[in-house]
Amino acid sequence: MHPQIVRDAPGFCPICGMALEPRTAAAEDQPNEALIEMQRRFVVSAILTAPVVVLGMLSVSQAILPALLQLLLATPVVVWGGWPFFERGWSSIVTRNLNMFTLIAMGTGTAYIYSIIATFIGLPVYFEAAAVITTLVLLGQVLELRARERTSGAIRALLRLTPRTARVLMHGSEHDMSIESIKPGMRIRVRPGERIAIDGVVVEGSGVIDESMITGEPIPVEKQKGDKVTAGTVNTTGSFIVQAERVGAETLLAQIVRMVAEAQRSRAPIQRLADVVSAWFVPIVIAVALATFVAWMLVGPQPRLPHALVNAVAVLIIACPCALGLATPMSVMVATGKGATAGILIKNAEALELFAKVDTLVLDKTGTLTEGKPKVIAVEGEENVLAMAAAVERASEHPLAAAIIAAAEERGMAIGKATDVRTIPGKGVIGRVDGHRVEVGRFGETAGVVVTIDGHAAGRIAVADAIKPTAPDALRALQAKGISIMMITGDARSTAESVAKQLGIDRVKAEVLPAEKEAAVRRLQEEGHLVAMAGDGINDAPALARAEVGIAMGTGTDVAIESADVTLVKGDLRGIVRARNL
């Protein structure tokens, strides 16, 4: 499909003949009329084609009865089942954009019309070829439309991230209002556990926001008066009031949706090369068929007209890309089968083919190179620091709390029972454990906590997003194959550069937004590189859709998985090496 072709209703591209992609998607799942219609045509055609093939093999003599039965069975297949291909073929001739549907329409149409005439004059018939070609191409179209349906699921998942209503403060009272009715300047209350509906600025209160969908950073960010918040992010703790600045189609989340849709509609350089090949291939095939007809008319055996028609039709049928309808599903089945045993799910055969030619791999950091969740990496201070901190953190919903508790349990520590626990938004948590007053407080921008027991600093617990154990080996193997590695992340520059240094990555772009990730991939493509992008988050979706090969971590978000061509089930980067070797 060519993205420059825009229509106000579903249809097909007049240049390549493929179904048009919707420019926008609805949050609700809606029936795909094009897919339903193509499936109906395929099922009916397959049922009718089977006996045509049997009759074609049994009709060793040119008896008129089997030929008439073939005509009766093949007519609905070619005329009704193949009608979309005749429409596209005719459109390609009218617009002078010859494509594979030109050959399909000419091949099946000529074979069908010739066979009708041949039925009544006792010549060999080609109803079987016309019906089989039509059915195989219908199968290919069904598979393509199903693949597109899966990719559009990524856009629907993104749209569902925005709540449909928000709690608006007006005239001294609060009430729920639909997102469509909210205007910039309105004040909205965000309660614990709620997803934020608009882009805005905090004007009252405080909270801890999970912004991983935008930045990829796994550790939530504390927000206070004057801080900006983004639609689609989640308020984990605290309550605050936001003044709306951007709503609806103007939010950052809406921009991500548009970027994913535009990237899915775009055409890779290799697809443009296919257009050029088709523009030459189709006229050459037609010319060869005409030359064949003329040659048989001039020097062929008698009767010359039937022989000339049969051989000209044979050229069109042989050149007709009927194999595409079978080769595509077969290649996907084989690749999927081999890949699945290695923990690699492959969405389409084209991605597998391009994978071997990729020369640049762009990697997200959080969840791709790292585990994607906070983990205790060091404990400094008194022996009981970790156990005491875990006791009071049990009452907290902060992700750092979960990491501290998990670390204490892994070490087999006895975690006491905390009483009088109070959470202070933006500060930390306070409680009493075994008669001691314990305070666990966040410090600065560093991921970690300071533990105070009975008023004195007892120790410090450092928390970080640990590098995946398999990442170093995977990157060394890819670099040995001549692939250039680049890290692009929304995380802080200091954190990104620290991880890159440990993994031997020289090219790093940090503190970037989703749009900048997608733009970076596009720039690499414009420089002539074949790019693979690996990521796991919502913020990676536009870049995954833009890259020639998008690689999602199976441990990541559904949006990333649906935007990508390849999924590594366990999130193991060594799967990229294995996928290139399939």
C-alpha positions as CSV (number, residue, x, y, z in Angstrom):
1,M,0.0,0.0,0.0
2,H,1.2,3.5,-0.9
3,P,0.8,6.0,2.0
4,Q,0.3,9.0,-0.3
5,I,-3.0,7.4,-1.5
6,V,-5.9,8.8,0.7
7,R,-9.5,7.9,0.3
8,D,-12.6,8.7,2.4
9,A,-13.7,5.1,2.4
10,P,-12.1,1.6,2.5
11,G,-10.8,0.3,-0.9
12,F,-7.6,-0.6,-2.7
13,C,-4.5,1.2,-3.7
14,P,-4.7,2.2,-7.4
15,I,-0.9,1.8,-7.6
16,C,-0.1,-1.6,-6.1
17,G,-3.7,-2.9,-5.7
18,M,-3.3,-3.8,-2.0
19,A,-6.0,-2.9,0.6
20,L,-5.8,0.6,2.0
21,E,-4.8,1.1,5.7
22,P,-7.1,3.2,7.9
23,R,-5.5,6.5,8.9
24,T,-7.1,6.3,12.3
25,A,-8.4,3.5,14.5
26,A,-11.1,3.3,17.1
27,A,-10.4,2.2,20.6
28,E,-13.2,-0.4,20.4
29,D,-12.7,-3.6,18.5
30,Q,-14.8,-3.3,15.3
31,P,-15.4,-6.0,12.6
32,N,-13.0,-5.8,9.7
33,E,-15.4,-5.9,6.8
34,A,-12.7,-6.3,4.2
35,L,-11.3,-9.3,6.0
36,I,-14.7,-10.9,6.5
37,E,-15.6,-10.4,2.9
38,M,-12.3,-11.8,1.7
39,Q,-12.6,-14.8,4.0
40,R,-16.1,-15.5,2.7
41,R,-14.8,-15.4,-0.9
42,F,-11.9,-17.7,-0.1
43,V,-13.9,-20.4,1.7
44,V,-16.6,-20.6,-1.0
45,S,-13.9,-20.6,-3.7
46,A,-11.8,-23.3,-2.0
47,I,-14.9,-25.6,-1.7
48,L,-15.8,-25.2,-5.4
49,T,-12.2,-25.4,-6.6
50,A,-11.5,-28.8,-5.1
51,P,-13.9,-30.8,-7.4
52,V,-12.7,-28.7,-10.3
53,V,-9.1,-29.9,-9.7
54,V,-10.4,-33.5,-9.4
55,L,-12.4,-33.2,-12.6
56,G,-9.4,-31.7,-14.4
57,M,-7.2,-34.6,-13.5
58,L,-9.9,-37.2,-14.4
59,S,-10.8,-35.6,-17.7
60,V,-8.1,-37.3,-19.8
61,S,-10.5,-37.2,-22.7
62,Q,-12.2,-34.0,-23.9
63,A,-15.7,-35.2,-23.0
64,I,-18.0,-32.3,-22.9
65,L,-19.8,-33.3,-19.7
66,P,-16.8,-33.0,-17.3
67,A,-15.9,-29.7,-19.1
68,L,-19.4,-28.4,-18.5
69,L,-19.2,-29.4,-14.8
70,Q,-15.9,-27.6,-14.5
71,L,-17.4,-24.5,-16.1
72,L,-20.3,-24.6,-13.7
73,L,-18.0,-24.9,-10.7
74,A,-15.3,-22.6,-11.8
75,T,-17.6,-19.7,-12.8
76,P,-18.5,-18.6,-9.2
77,V,-14.8,-18.9,-8.2
78,V,-13.4,-16.8,-11.1
79,V,-16.2,-14.3,-11.6
80,W,-17.4,-13.8,-8.0
81,G,-14.4,-14.9,-5.9
82,G,-11.9,-13.2,-8.2
83,W,-14.0,-10.1,-8.9
84,P,-11.8,-7.9,-6.6
85,F,-8.8,-8.9,-8.6
86,F,-10.5,-7.9,-11.9
87,E,-11.4,-4.6,-10.4
88,R,-7.8,-4.0,-9.3
89,G,-6.4,-5.3,-12.6
90,W,-8.6,-2.9,-14.6
91,S,-7.7,0.0,-12.3
92,S,-4.0,-0.7,-12.9
93,I,-4.5,-0.5,-16.6
94,V,-6.6,2.6,-16.5
95,T,-4.1,4.4,-14.2
96,R,-1.1,2.8,-16.0
97,N,0.3,1.4,-12.8
98,L,0.7,-2.2,-13.8
99,N,1.1,-4.6,-10.8
100,M,0.6,-8.2,-9.9
101,F,-3.2,-7.9,-10.1
102,T,-2.7,-7.0,-13.8
103,L,-1.2,-10.4,-14.4
104,I,-3.7,-12.2,-12.1
105,A,-6.7,-10.6,-13.9
106,M,-5.2,-11.2,-17.4
107,G,-4.1,-14.8,-16.6
108,T,-7.3,-16.0,-14.9
109,G,-9.6,-14.0,-17.2
110,T,-7.9,-15.2,-20.4
111,A,-7.8,-18.8,-19.2
112,Y,-11.5,-18.7,-18.2
113,I,-12.8,-17.1,-21.4
114,Y,-10.6,-19.4,-23.6
115,S,-11.9,-22.5,-21.7
116,I,-15.5,-21.5,-22.2
117,I,-14.9,-21.4,-26.0
118,A,-12.8,-24.6,-25.8
119,T,-15.5,-26.4,-24.0
120,F,-17.8,-26.3,-27.1
121,I,-15.2,-26.9,-29.8
122,G,-13.5,-29.9,-28.1
123,L,-10.1,-28.3,-27.1
124,P,-8.3,-28.6,-23.7
125,V,-9.8,-26.4,-21.0
126,Y,-8.0,-24.4,-18.2
127,F,-10.9,-24.0,-15.7
128,E,-8.7,-25.8,-13.1
129,A,-5.8,-23.3,-13.5
130,A,-8.1,-20.2,-13.4
131,A,-9.9,-21.5,-10.2
132,V,-6.7,-22.6,-8.4
133,I,-4.9,-19.3,-9.1
134,T,-7.9,-17.3,-7.9
135,T,-8.2,-19.4,-4.7
136,L,-4.5,-19.2,-3.9
137,V,-4.4,-15.4,-4.3
138,L,-7.5,-15.1,-2.1
139,L,-5.7,-17.1,0.5
140,G,-2.7,-14.7,0.3
141,Q,-5.1,-11.7,0.7
142,V,-6.8,-13.2,3.7
143,L,-3.4,-13.8,5.4
144,E,-2.3,-10.2,4.6
145,L,-5.5,-8.7,6.0
146,R,-5.2,-10.8,9.1
147,A,-1.6,-9.5,9.6
148,R,-2.8,-6.0,9.2
149,E,-5.6,-6.6,11.7
150,R,-3.0,-7.7,14.3
151,T,-0.9,-4.5,13.7
152,S,-4.0,-2.3,14.1
153,G,-4.5,-3.9,17.5
154,A,-1.4,-2.0,18.7
155,I,-3.1,1.3,17.9
156,R,-6.3,0.2,19.6
157,A,-4.3,-0.8,22.7
158,L,-2.7,2.7,22.7
159,L,-6.1,4.4,22.4
160,R,-7.5,2.4,25.3
161,L,-4.7,3.8,27.6
162,T,-6.6,7.0,28.0
163,P,-9.6,6.8,30.4
164,R,-12.9,7.7,29.0
165,T,-13.9,10.0,31.9
166,A,-12.1,12.2,34.3
167,R,-13.1,13.8,37.6
168,V,-13.5,17.5,36.9
169,L,-13.6,20.3,39.6
170,M,-16.2,22.9,38.6
171,H,-18.1,25.5,40.7
172,G,-16.9,24.0,44.0
173,S,-18.0,20.5,43.3
174,E,-16.5,17.4,41.6
175,H,-18.2,15.2,38.9
176,D,-17.1,12.8,36.2
177,M,-17.0,14.2,32.7
178,S,-16.2,12.5,29.3
179,I,-12.8,13.1,27.8
180,E,-14.4,14.7,24.7
181,S,-16.0,17.4,26.9
182,I,-12.8,18.4,28.8
183,K,-11.2,21.7,27.6
184,P,-7.8,23.2,28.3
185,G,-7.8,25.1,31.6
186,M,-10.1,22.7,33.5
187,R,-9.0,21.3,36.8
188,I,-9.0,17.5,37.2
189,R,-8.5,15.4,40.3
190,V,-6.3,12.4,40.0
191,R,-6.7,9.7,42.8
192,P,-4.3,6.8,43.7
193,G,-4.3,4.1,41.0
194,E,-5.9,6.2,38.3
195,R,-4.6,6.7,34.8
196,I,-4.2,10.4,33.9
197,A,-6.6,11.6,31.2
198,I,-4.9,14.7,29.9
199,D,-1.5,16.5,29.6
200,G,-1.2,19.2,32.2
201,V,0.5,20.6,35.3
202,V,0.0,19.8,38.9
203,V,-1.5,22.8,40.8
204,E,-2.3,21.1,44.1
205,G,-1.2,18.0,46.0
206,S,1.5,15.5,45.1
207,G,1.8,11.9,43.9
208,V,4.1,9.2,42.5
209,I,3.7,8.7,38.7
210,D,4.6,5.6,36.7
211,E,5.9,7.3,33.5
212,S,7.5,4.1,32.0
213,M,5.2,4.3,29.0
214,I,6.8,7.6,28.0
215,T,10.4,7.5,29.3
216,G,10.9,3.7,29.7
217,E,12.2,4.4,33.2
218,P,10.9,1.7,35.6
219,I,11.1,3.7,38.8
220,P,8.1,6.0,39.3
221,V,8.6,9.8,39.5
222,E,7.4,12.0,42.3
223,K,5.3,14.9,41.2
224,Q,4.5,18.1,43.1
225,K,3.0,21.5,42.4
226,G,4.3,22.9,39.2
227,D,5.4,19.5,37.7
228,K,4.0,18.4,34.3
229,V,2.1,15.1,33.9
230,T,1.2,13.1,30.8
231,A,-2.0,11.4,29.6
232,G,-1.9,7.6,29.9
233,T,0.6,7.6,32.8
234,V,-0.5,6.1,36.1
235,N,-0.7,7.7,39.6
236,T,0.6,5.0,41.9
237,T,0.2,6.8,45.2
238,G,-1.0,10.2,46.4
239,S,-3.7,12.5,45.2
240,F,-3.4,15.8,43.3
241,I,-5.2,18.3,41.0
242,V,-4.0,18.9,37.5
243,Q,-4.8,21.8,35.3
244,A,-5.4,20.6,31.7
245,E,-3.1,22.0,29.0
246,R,-3.5,19.5,26.1
247,V,-6.5,17.3,25.7
248,G,-7.8,14.7,23.1
249,A,-5.8,14.7,19.9
250,E,-3.3,17.2,21.3
251,T,-1.9,14.9,24.0
252,L,1.5,13.2,23.8
253,L,-0.2,9.8,23.8
254,A,-2.4,10.9,20.8
255,Q,0.8,11.9,19.0
256,I,2.3,8.4,19.7
257,V,-0.9,6.8,18.2
258,R,-0.5,9.0,15.1
259,M,3.2,8.1,14.7
260,V,2.5,4.3,15.0
261,A,-0.3,4.6,12.4
262,E,1.9,6.6,10.0
263,A,4.8,4.2,10.4
264,Q,2.6,1.3,9.6
265,R,1.3,3.0,6.5
266,S,4.8,3.9,5.3
267,R,6.8,1.9,2.7
268,A,10.3,0.6,3.3
269,P,12.9,1.2,0.6
270,I,12.8,-2.5,-0.4
271,Q,9.1,-2.1,-1.1
272,R,9.8,0.8,-3.4
273,L,12.3,-1.4,-5.2
274,A,9.5,-4.0,-5.6
275,D,7.4,-1.3,-7.3
276,V,10.1,-0.6,-9.8
277,V,10.6,-4.3,-10.6
278,S,6.8,-4.8,-11.0
279,A,6.6,-1.8,-13.4
280,W,9.1,-3.6,-15.7
281,F,8.1,-7.2,-15.0
282,V,4.4,-6.9,-15.9
283,P,4.9,-5.2,-19.3
284,I,7.7,-7.7,-20.2
285,V,5.4,-10.7,-19.4
286,I,2.6,-9.2,-21.5
287,A,5.0,-8.6,-24.4
288,V,6.4,-12.2,-24.1
289,A,2.8,-13.6,-24.2
290,L,2.0,-11.5,-27.3
291,A,5.2,-12.6,-28.9
292,T,4.4,-16.3,-28.1
293,F,0.9,-15.9,-29.7
294,V,2.4,-14.3,-32.9
295,A,5.1,-16.9,-33.2
296,W,2.7,-19.8,-32.9
297,M,0.3,-18.2,-35.4
298,L,3.2,-17.8,-37.9
299,V,5.1,-21.1,-37.5
300,G,3.1,-23.3,-35.2
301,P,1.3,-26.6,-36.2
302,Q,-2.3,-26.6,-37.4
303,P,-4.7,-25.7,-36.1
304,R,-2.6,-22.6,-35.3
305,L,-5.2,-20.4,-33.5
306,P,-5.9,-22.8,-30.6
307,H,-2.2,-23.6,-30.2
308,A,-1.3,-19.9,-30.2
309,L,-4.0,-19.1,-27.6
310,V,-3.0,-22.1,-25.4
311,N,0.6,-21.1,-25.3
312,A,0.0,-17.4,-24.8
313,V,-2.3,-18.2,-21.9
314,A,0.3,-20.6,-20.5
315,V,2.9,-17.7,-20.4
316,L,0.4,-15.5,-18.5
317,I,-0.5,-18.3,-16.1
318,I,3.1,-19.3,-15.5
319,A,4.2,-15.7,-14.9
320,C,1.1,-15.0,-12.8
321,P,2.3,-14.7,-9.2
322,C,0.0,-17.4,-8.0
323,A,2.8,-18.9,-5.9
324,L,2.6,-15.8,-3.7
325,G,-0.6,-17.0,-2.2
326,L,1.0,-20.3,-1.2
327,A,4.6,-19.4,-0.7
328,T,3.9,-16.7,1.8
329,P,1.9,-18.9,4.3
330,M,4.3,-21.8,3.8
331,S,7.3,-19.7,4.5
332,V,5.6,-18.1,7.6
333,M,4.7,-21.6,8.9
334,V,8.3,-23.0,8.5
335,A,9.9,-19.8,10.0
336,T,7.4,-19.7,12.8
337,G,7.9,-23.4,13.6
338,K,11.7,-23.1,13.8
339,G,11.6,-19.8,15.6
340,A,9.1,-20.9,18.2
341,T,11.3,-23.7,19.3
342,A,14.0,-21.1,19.9
343,G,11.7,-18.7,21.8
344,I,11.2,-16.4,18.8
345,L,7.8,-15.6,17.4
346,I,7.9,-14.3,13.8
347,K,4.9,-12.3,12.5
348,N,5.7,-12.3,8.7
349,A,8.2,-13.8,6.3
350,E,9.3,-10.4,5.0
351,A,10.7,-9.4,8.4
352,L,12.7,-12.7,8.4
353,E,14.1,-12.0,5.0
354,L,15.1,-8.5,5.9
355,F,16.6,-9.6,9.2
356,A,19.5,-11.2,7.4
357,K,20.3,-7.8,5.7
358,V,20.0,-5.6,8.8
359,D,23.2,-3.6,9.4
360,T,22.1,-1.4,12.3
361,L,20.4,-2.5,15.6
362,V,18.8,0.2,17.7
363,L,18.1,-0.9,21.3
364,D,16.0,0.6,24.1
365,K,17.5,0.3,27.5
366,T,14.9,-0.4,30.1
367,G,13.4,-3.9,29.7
368,T,15.5,-4.7,26.7
369,L,19.1,-4.4,27.9
370,T,18.1,-4.3,31.5
371,E,15.6,-6.3,33.6
372,G,13.0,-3.4,33.5
373,K,12.3,-3.4,37.2
374,P,14.1,-2.1,40.3
375,K,16.4,-4.5,42.1
376,V,18.5,-4.1,45.2
377,I,22.2,-4.1,44.2
378,A,23.9,-3.0,47.4
379,V,23.2,-2.6,51.1
380,E,25.4,-0.4,53.3
381,G,25.3,0.0,57.1
382,E,24.0,-2.0,60.0
383,E,23.2,-5.7,59.6
384,N,19.4,-5.3,60.2
385,V,18.9,-2.3,57.8
386,L,17.4,-4.3,55.0
387,A,15.0,-6.3,57.2
388,M,13.8,-3.2,59.1
389,A,13.3,-1.3,55.8
390,A,11.3,-4.3,54.4
391,A,9.0,-4.4,57.4
392,V,7.8,-0.8,57.0
393,E,7.8,-1.0,53.2
394,R,5.3,-3.8,53.3
395,A,2.6,-1.1,53.7
396,S,3.8,0.8,50.7
397,E,2.8,0.4,47.0
398,H,6.0,2.1,45.7
399,P,8.0,-0.1,43.3
400,L,11.2,0.5,45.4
401,A,9.3,-1.1,48.3
402,A,8.7,-4.3,46.3
403,A,12.4,-4.4,45.4
404,I,13.4,-4.0,49.1
405,I,11.0,-6.7,50.3
406,A,12.1,-9.1,47.5
407,A,15.8,-8.6,48.4
408,A,15.1,-9.3,52.1
409,E,13.1,-12.5,51.3
410,E,15.8,-13.7,48.8
411,R,18.4,-13.4,51.6
412,G,16.2,-15.4,54.0
413,M,15.8,-12.6,56.5
414,A,13.0,-12.5,59.1
415,I,10.8,-9.6,58.3
416,G,9.1,-8.2,61.4
417,K,5.7,-6.7,61.7
418,A,5.5,-2.9,61.4
419,T,2.9,-0.7,63.2
420,D,1.8,2.9,63.0
421,V,3.0,3.0,59.4
422,R,2.5,6.3,57.6
423,T,3.3,7.1,54.0
424,I,4.4,10.6,53.3
425,P,4.0,11.3,49.5
426,G,7.3,12.4,48.0
427,K,9.2,11.7,51.1
428,G,9.0,8.1,52.2
429,V,7.5,5.8,54.8
430,I,7.6,5.8,58.7
431,G,6.7,3.1,61.1
432,R,7.6,1.1,64.3
433,V,9.3,-2.3,64.1
434,D,10.1,-4.2,67.3
435,G,9.8,-1.0,69.3
436,H,12.1,1.0,67.0
437,R,11.1,4.0,65.0
438,V,12.1,3.3,61.4
439,E,12.1,5.9,58.6
440,V,12.8,4.9,55.0
441,G,13.3,8.0,52.8
442,R,14.1,8.6,49.2
443,F,17.1,10.7,48.4
444,G,17.7,13.0,45.4
445,E,17.6,11.7,41.9
446,T,19.4,8.4,42.8
447,A,17.4,5.2,42.9
448,G,17.7,4.1,46.5
449,V,16.7,4.8,50.1
450,V,18.2,6.0,53.3
451,V,17.2,4.0,56.4
452,T,17.0,5.9,59.8
453,I,16.5,3.9,63.0
454,D,15.6,5.7,66.2
455,G,16.7,9.0,64.7
456,H,20.2,8.0,63.4
457,A,21.2,7.0,59.9
458,A,21.5,3.2,60.0
459,G,22.3,2.6,56.4
460,R,21.6,3.0,52.7
461,I,20.0,0.6,50.2
462,A,21.0,1.1,46.6
463,V,18.4,0.1,43.9
464,A,19.0,-0.1,40.2
465,D,17.7,-1.6,37.0
466,A,20.1,-4.5,36.6
467,I,21.6,-5.5,33.2
468,K,20.2,-8.8,31.8
469,P,22.8,-11.5,32.2
470,T,22.6,-12.6,28.6
471,A,22.9,-9.1,27.1
472,P,26.7,-8.8,26.9
473,D,27.1,-12.1,25.1
474,A,24.3,-11.2,22.7
475,L,25.8,-7.8,21.8
476,R,29.3,-9.2,21.3
477,A,27.9,-11.8,18.9
478,L,26.0,-9.2,16.9
479,Q,29.0,-6.9,16.7
480,A,31.1,-9.8,15.5
481,K,28.6,-10.1,12.6
482,G,29.3,-6.5,11.6
483,I,26.1,-5.0,13.0
484,S,26.3,-1.5,14.4
485,I,24.7,-1.1,17.8
486,M,23.0,2.1,19.1
487,M,21.1,2.7,22.3
488,I,18.2,5.1,22.4
489,T,16.4,5.6,25.7
490,G,14.2,8.0,27.6
491,D,16.3,7.5,30.7
492,A,18.7,10.0,32.3
493,R,21.9,10.4,30.4
494,S,24.1,9.4,33.3
495,T,22.2,6.1,33.7
496,A,22.2,5.4,30.0
497,E,25.9,6.1,29.6
498,S,26.7,3.9,32.6
499,V,24.8,0.9,31.1
500,A,26.3,1.6,27.6
501,K,29.8,1.6,29.0
502,Q,29.3,-1.8,30.7
503,L,28.0,-3.3,27.5
504,G,30.5,-1.7,25.1
505,I,28.0,0.4,23.2
506,D,29.6,3.6,21.7
507,R,26.5,5.3,20.3
508,V,24.0,6.5,22.9
509,K,21.0,8.9,22.7
510,A,19.4,9.6,26.1
511,E,16.5,11.5,27.5
512,V,14.5,11.2,24.2
513,L,10.7,11.2,23.8
514,P,8.9,8.5,21.7
515,A,8.8,10.9,18.7
516,E,12.5,11.4,18.9
517,K,13.1,7.6,18.9
518,E,11.0,7.2,15.7
519,A,12.8,10.2,14.1
520,A,16.2,8.6,14.9
521,V,15.2,5.4,13.2
522,R,14.0,7.3,10.2
523,R,17.3,9.3,10.0
524,L,19.2,6.0,10.0
525,Q,17.0,4.7,7.1
526,E,17.5,7.9,5.1
527,E,21.3,7.4,5.5
528,G,20.9,4.1,3.7
529,H,20.9,1.7,6.7
530,L,18.6,-1.3,7.2
531,V,17.4,-0.9,10.7
532,A,16.2,-3.3,13.4
533,M,14.7,-1.8,16.5
534,A,14.4,-3.7,19.8
535,G,12.2,-2.5,22.6
536,D,9.5,-3.4,25.1
537,G,7.5,-0.3,26.0
538,I,4.7,1.8,24.7
539,N,7.3,4.6,24.1
540,D,9.1,2.2,21.7
541,A,6.0,1.4,19.6
542,P,6.5,4.2,16.9
543,A,10.1,3.3,16.4
544,L,9.3,-0.5,16.3
545,A,6.7,0.2,13.6
546,R,9.1,2.5,11.6
547,A,12.0,0.1,11.5
548,E,12.5,-2.5,8.8
549,V,12.4,-5.1,11.5
550,G,10.7,-4.4,14.9
551,I,11.7,-6.7,17.7
552,A,9.6,-6.7,20.9
553,M,10.5,-8.3,24.2
554,G,7.8,-10.9,25.1
555,T,8.1,-9.6,28.7
556,G,7.0,-6.1,27.6
557,T,3.8,-4.4,26.7
558,D,1.1,-5.7,24.3
559,V,1.4,-2.5,22.3
560,A,5.1,-3.1,21.6
561,I,4.5,-6.7,20.7
562,E,1.7,-5.9,18.3
563,S,3.8,-3.1,16.7
564,A,6.8,-5.4,16.1
565,D,7.5,-8.0,13.5
566,V,9.4,-10.4,15.8
567,T,8.8,-11.2,19.5
568,L,11.5,-12.7,21.8
569,V,9.3,-14.7,24.1
570,K,11.6,-14.6,27.1
571,G,13.1,-11.2,26.3
572,D,16.6,-12.8,25.7
573,L,18.6,-10.7,23.3
574,R,20.4,-13.9,22.1
575,G,17.2,-14.6,20.3
576,I,18.2,-11.8,17.8
577,V,21.3,-13.8,16.9
578,R,19.3,-17.0,16.5
579,A,16.6,-15.2,14.4
580,R,19.2,-14.0,11.9
581,N,20.4,-17.5,11.5
582,L,17.0,-19.0,10.8
